[in-house]
Amino acid sequence: MLSTGALRAHLLAARLAGPVATSREESLRSYRLFAARDPRVLIGLDPEWTWQQRDLIELMADKCGVSADPKCVSGHDVIDPERTLAALDAFADRLAAVARRAAPVLIGTGHPHRLLGFYAALADALSAAGCVVLTPSQGHCVDITTRFGLRTYHLDYVRRVALVREPGTSRPGCATGAHTHSPLPVRIALAGAAEAGGTLPELVIGDHGWVCGAGQLGFEAIGLADTDDPALFVGEAEGRVSVVVPLDDAVRSDYYRPLTRYVLNRACLSQ
């Protein structure tokens, strides 16, 4: 069992928490765009409340531990490891609850190059506990607006974790995929699951649009988010997202392995 102290030390050493690679400038830009309700930053969430940039700075200071000073406009953002640890505990508790019911789940990521291994381990553990890990709408086209214009992707699953990839980039099922914040993949997956009275997930696990898109549609959702992804934390504050773990979501993939062990141990899902 990985101790809390050892995990805290790992979070800081790997820069998953503490001073992270995300810059204050990047985060403030995201807060400005969110306040303006830019869909690129809302990532599927339709906020009920009016959020100004100052409100978002205060929220992110509370949820992540970033500076609450609006005059702090440069340097690296800082995530409080204690907040990360507390959120990981809550995340694990939701996994344990769904495992006890052997309930169906849907798992997807917009960070397949970094987080696929983390989510795939959760999928394996939940499946072993009797949960059905859903893989609806495999191969369906997803048209996503990017900074390069409209791009068509395909929804695919690797080790039962959903991701999108550009057509022709690789064979289905291999571990490459595109980075995306879009909520469209989860909407298409959920629509596919609903067709013909199909099984719907009781929990959606992921990041970016997978969490916000599912939460906005009324599904319980939990996930990971960096300091420049305010939508997930707003969703949590407004009650549409159950748990958000604040951490750097773009470090080396192997740096997430201790988090996997910690979460599965706490959820009593270790194999």
C-alpha positions in Angstrom: 0.0 0.0 0.0 1.5 3.3 -1.1 1.4 5.7 1.9 -0.1 9.2 1.7 3.4 10.6 2.6 5.1 8.6 -0.2 2.4 9.7 -2.7 2.7 13.4 -1.6 6.5 13.2 -2.2 5.9 11.6 -5.6 3.4 14.3 -6.6 6.0 17.0 -5.8 9.0 15.2 -7.4 7.1 14.4 -10.6 5.6 18.0 -10.7 2.1 16.6 -10.7 1.5 19.0 -7.9 3.5 21.8 -6.4 4.9 24.1 -9.1 3.6 22.6 -12.3 4.4 23.2 -16.0 1.2 25.1 -16.7 1.9 28.8 -16.6 -0.1 31.4 -14.8 -0.5 33.2 -18.2 -2.2 30.0 -19.7 -4.5 29.7 -16.8 -5.6 33.3 -16.8 -6.3 33.2 -20.5 -8.5 30.2 -19.9 -10.3 32.0 -17.1 -10.9 35.0 -19.4 -12.2 32.8 -22.2 -14.5 30.9 -19.7 -15.9 34.1 -18.4 -16.7 35.1 -22.0 -18.4 31.6 -22.4 -16.0 30.6 -25.2 -17.1 27.0 -26.1 -13.4 26.0 -26.5 -13.0 26.4 -22.8 -16.5 25.5 -21.6 -15.9 22.0 -23.1 -19.5 20.9 -22.9 -20.5 22.7 -19.7 -23.4 25.3 -19.7 -22.7 27.2 -16.5 -25.8 28.1 -14.4 -24.0 30.9 -12.6 -22.3 34.0 -14.0 -18.5 33.5 -13.6 -16.2 36.5 -14.0 -12.4 36.0 -14.2 -12.0 37.1 -10.5 -14.6 34.5 -9.5 -12.7 31.8 -11.4 -9.4 32.8 -9.8 -11.0 32.4 -6.3 -12.6 29.1 -7.3 -9.3 27.7 -8.6 -7.4 28.9 -5.6 -9.9 27.0 -3.4 -10.0 23.8 -5.5 -6.4 23.7 -6.7 -4.3 26.0 -4.5 -3.2 28.4 -7.2 -2.6 32.0 -6.2 -5.7 33.9 -5.3 -4.1 37.2 -6.1 -5.4 38.6 -9.5 -2.2 40.7 -9.7 -0.2 37.5 -10.0 0.0 37.2 -13.8 3.2 35.3 -14.6 5.3 32.3 -13.5 4.3 28.7 -13.0 1.0 27.7 -11.4 1.1 25.9 -8.1 -1.2 23.0 -7.1 -1.5 22.2 -3.4 -0.6 18.4 -3.1 -3.0 18.2 -0.1 -5.9 19.1 -2.4 -4.8 16.5 -4.9 -4.6 13.9 -2.2 -8.0 14.7 -0.8 -9.5 14.6 -4.3 -7.8 11.3 -5.1 -9.4 9.9 -1.9 -12.9 11.1 -3.1 -12.2 9.8 -6.6 -11.3 6.3 -5.1 -14.5 6.4 -3.0 -16.6 6.9 -6.1 -14.9 4.0 -7.8 -15.5 1.8 -4.8 -19.2 2.7 -4.7 -19.7 1.8 -8.4 -17.7 -1.4 -8.0 -19.9 -2.5 -5.0 -23.0 -2.2 -7.3 -21.2 -3.8 -10.2 -22.6 -0.8 -12.2 -21.7 0.0 -15.8 -19.1 2.7 -16.5 -17.7 4.6 -19.4 -14.1 5.8 -19.5 -12.6 8.2 -22.0 -9.7 10.6 -22.4 -8.6 13.6 -24.4 -5.0 12.9 -23.2 -4.4 9.4 -24.6 -0.6 9.8 -24.9 -0.3 10.6 -21.1 -3.3 9.2 -19.3 -4.3 6.0 -21.2 -2.4 3.7 -18.8 -4.1 5.3 -15.8 -7.6 4.9 -17.2 -6.9 1.4 -18.6 -5.8 0.2 -15.2 -9.1 1.5 -13.7 -11.0 -0.2 -16.5 -9.3 -3.6 -15.8 -10.0 -3.3 -12.0 -13.6 -2.3 -12.4 -14.2 -5.1 -14.9 -12.7 -7.6 -12.5 -15.1 -6.3 -9.9 -18.1 -7.1 -12.1 -18.6 -3.7 -13.8 -19.4 -3.6 -17.5 -17.0 -1.2 -19.1 -18.9 0.2 -22.0 -17.5 0.7 -25.5 -20.4 2.2 -27.5 -20.2 3.8 -31.0 -16.7 2.4 -31.8 -15.6 3.7 -35.2 -18.2 6.5 -35.4 -17.1 9.8 -37.0 -16.6 12.8 -34.8 -16.4 16.2 -36.5 -14.4 18.5 -34.1 -13.6 22.2 -34.7 -9.9 22.8 -34.1 -7.6 25.7 -34.6 -6.8 24.2 -38.0 -10.5 24.1 -39.0 -13.0 21.3 -38.9 -11.4 17.9 -38.6 -13.0 14.4 -38.7 -11.9 11.9 -36.2 -13.0 8.3 -35.4 -14.1 7.2 -31.9 -12.0 4.2 -30.8 -11.3 2.2 -27.7 -7.9 1.0 -26.4 -8.1 -1.4 -23.5 -11.8 -0.2 -23.1 -10.7 3.5 -22.8 -12.3 5.8 -25.4 -10.3 8.2 -27.5 -10.4 9.8 -30.9 -7.9 9.4 -33.7 -7.5 10.9 -37.2 -8.5 8.5 -40.0 -5.7 6.5 -41.4 -3.2 7.3 -38.6 -3.0 3.8 -37.3 -5.0 0.5 -37.0 -7.9 0.5 -34.6 -7.1 -0.5 -31.0 -3.5 0.7 -31.0 -2.5 3.2 -28.3 -2.2 6.4 -30.3 -4.8 9.1 -30.3 -5.5 12.8 -30.6 -5.4 15.3 -27.8 -8.9 17.0 -27.6 -11.0 19.0 -25.2 -14.2 18.4 -27.1 -17.4 17.1 -25.5 -18.6 15.6 -28.8 -17.0 12.2 -28.3 -18.8 11.5 -25.1 -22.1 12.8 -26.6 -21.7 10.4 -29.5 -20.7 7.5 -27.1 -23.7 8.1 -24.9 -26.1 8.4 -27.8 -24.8 5.1 -29.1 -25.2 3.5 -25.7 -28.8 4.7 -25.5 -29.8 3.4 -29.0 -32.3 0.5 -28.9 -32.5 0.8 -25.1 -28.8 0.0 -24.6 -27.0 0.0 -21.2 -26.1 3.5 -20.0 -23.2 4.2 -17.6 -23.8 5.0 -14.0 -20.4 6.7 -13.9 -18.3 8.4 -16.5 -14.5 8.7 -15.8 -12.1 10.8 -17.7 -11.0 14.4 -18.4 -11.8 17.5 -20.5 -15.0 17.1 -22.5 -15.6 13.6 -21.3 -16.3 14.8 -17.8 -18.0 18.1 -18.6 -20.1 16.7 -21.5 -21.3 13.8 -19.4 -22.0 15.9 -16.4 -24.0 18.4 -18.4 -26.2 15.6 -19.6 -26.9 14.4 -16.1 -24.5 11.5 -15.8 -22.3 11.2 -12.7 -18.8 12.1 -13.8 -15.4 12.2 -12.2 -12.0 13.1 -13.6 -8.6 14.8 -13.6 -7.9 18.4 -14.5 -5.1 20.9 -14.7 -5.2 24.5 -13.6 -6.1 25.8 -17.0 -9.2 23.7 -17.2 -11.7 25.6 -15.1 -14.8 24.0 -16.6 -14.4 20.8 -14.6 -14.0 22.7 -11.3 -17.0 24.9 -12.2 -19.0 21.8 -12.9 -18.0 20.5 -9.5 -19.0 23.7 -7.8 -22.3 23.8 -9.5 -23.0 20.1 -8.7 -22.8 18.5 -12.2 -19.4 16.9 -11.7 -18.8 14.7 -8.6 -15.0 14.8 -8.2 -12.2 16.6 -9.9 -8.6 15.8 -9.1 -6.3 18.8 -9.5 -3.0 17.8 -11.1 -0.7 18.4 -14.1 -2.4 16.2 -16.8 0.5 16.2 -19.2 3.5 14.8 -17.5 5.2 11.5 -18.5 2.7 8.6 -18.5 4.7 6.5 -16.1 4.4 9.2 -13.5 0.8 8.4 -13.0 1.4 4.8 -12.0 1.7 5.5 -8.2 -1.6 7.4 -8.4 -3.1 4.3 -10.0 -1.9 2.1 -7.2 -3.0 4.5 -4.5 -6.5 4.9 -5.9 -7.1 1.2 -6.5 -5.8 0.3 -3.1 -8.1 2.8 -1.4 -11.0 1.6 -3.5 -10.2 -2.0 -2.5 -9.8 -2.8 -6.2 -6.2 -3.9 -6.3 -5.7 -7.2 -8.2 
